[in-house]
Structures are given as structure tokens and as C-alpha cells.
Amino acid sequence: MVAHVSLRWLHRGAPGPQWQAGCGVAHLGARSIALRAALFDAGRCVALCDSVMVIIDRESRRSAALSDATRALFAPYRLR
């Protein structure tokens, strides 16, 4: 389930001729995953987006712990 999304523009203006985007895992919690994306124009960061996903157990409809397999899948994409 998407628990939170935020978008922050650092510099506004007309779109450049070639934007670049990057994303990664900002945080692996016990029951959630925080992802961060950034948009760049000529090497300058113009926007950041953070989103938090919470793992939900379908039967109880409550948050559930991340499995070791899920952690292993996301680990290579962790941001420094």
C-alpha cells in the first residue's frame, strides 16, 4: 500500500532539452520501503520525490514484516 508520497520542486522553469531521472531505495524498514527519485537538468537536481510503501497482510489487513527475500531483492538498489 502506498502510505505517503511527496514531491518537492527545487528549481522551477521550462523543461530542459534532456532531463535525467534516477531512483533508488532510501530506506528499508521492518514493514515499509521508502523510495526516492530525483530529476536532473544539466546535472542540477530540479525535483525530488519520496514515496513510502507499507507491506500489508491481505487477511488481517494490517502491516506485515518485510520478508528476507524482499529485502534481498531491494538491497542492491539502496542509496548511499
C-alpha positions as CSV (number, residue, x, y, z in Angstrom):
1,M,0.0,0.0,0.0
2,V,1.3,3.5,-0.8
3,A,1.4,5.2,2.6
4,H,3.0,8.6,1.7
5,V,4.1,10.5,-1.4
6,S,5.8,13.8,-1.5
7,L,7.2,15.8,-4.4
8,R,9.4,18.8,-3.9
9,W,10.5,21.1,-6.8
10,L,13.9,22.7,-6.0
11,H,14.1,24.7,-9.2
12,R,11.2,25.6,-11.5
13,G,11.4,26.6,-15.1
14,A,10.9,25.4,-18.6
15,P,11.9,21.8,-19.2
16,G,15.4,21.4,-20.5
17,P,16.2,19.6,-23.8
18,Q,17.2,16.5,-22.0
19,W,16.3,15.6,-18.4
20,Q,17.7,12.7,-16.5
21,A,16.0,10.8,-13.7
22,G,17.4,8.5,-11.0
23,C,15.8,6.4,-8.3
24,G,16.7,4.0,-5.5
25,V,15.7,2.7,-2.1
26,A,16.2,5.4,0.5
27,H,15.2,3.1,3.5
28,L,14.3,-0.5,4.2
29,G,12.2,-0.6,7.4
30,A,10.8,-3.5,9.2
31,R,7.4,-3.1,7.5
32,S,8.0,-0.5,4.8
33,I,10.2,0.6,1.9
34,A,11.0,4.2,1.2
35,L,11.8,5.0,-2.4
36,R,13.5,8.3,-3.7
37,A,13.5,9.6,-7.2
38,A,15.3,12.7,-8.5
39,L,15.0,14.7,-11.7
40,F,18.1,16.4,-13.1
41,D,18.5,19.1,-15.7
42,A,22.1,19.6,-17.0
43,G,23.5,18.0,-13.8
44,R,21.4,20.1,-11.4
45,C,18.7,18.4,-9.3
46,V,15.4,20.1,-10.0
47,A,13.0,17.9,-8.2
48,L,12.8,15.1,-5.5
49,C,10.0,12.6,-5.0
50,D,9.8,10.3,-1.9
51,S,7.3,7.5,-1.5
52,V,6.7,5.1,1.3
53,M,5.2,1.7,0.6
54,V,3.9,-0.4,3.5
55,I,3.6,-4.2,3.2
56,I,0.0,-5.3,4.0
57,D,-1.2,-8.7,5.1
58,R,-4.2,-9.5,3.0
59,E,-6.1,-11.5,5.6
60,S,-5.6,-9.3,8.7
61,R,-5.4,-6.0,6.6
62,R,-2.5,-4.9,8.9
63,S,1.1,-4.1,8.1
64,A,3.4,-7.1,7.8
65,A,7.1,-7.6,8.1
66,L,9.3,-7.5,5.0
67,S,10.5,-11.0,4.2
68,D,14.2,-11.8,3.8
69,A,13.6,-12.4,0.1
70,T,12.1,-9.0,-0.4
71,R,15.0,-7.4,1.5
72,A,17.4,-9.2,-0.8
73,L,15.6,-8.0,-3.9
74,F,15.7,-4.3,-2.9
75,A,19.2,-4.3,-1.2
76,P,21.2,-3.7,-4.5
77,Y,19.2,-0.5,-5.1
78,R,19.9,1.1,-1.7
79,L,21.0,4.7,-2.0
80,R,24.2,5.8,-0.2
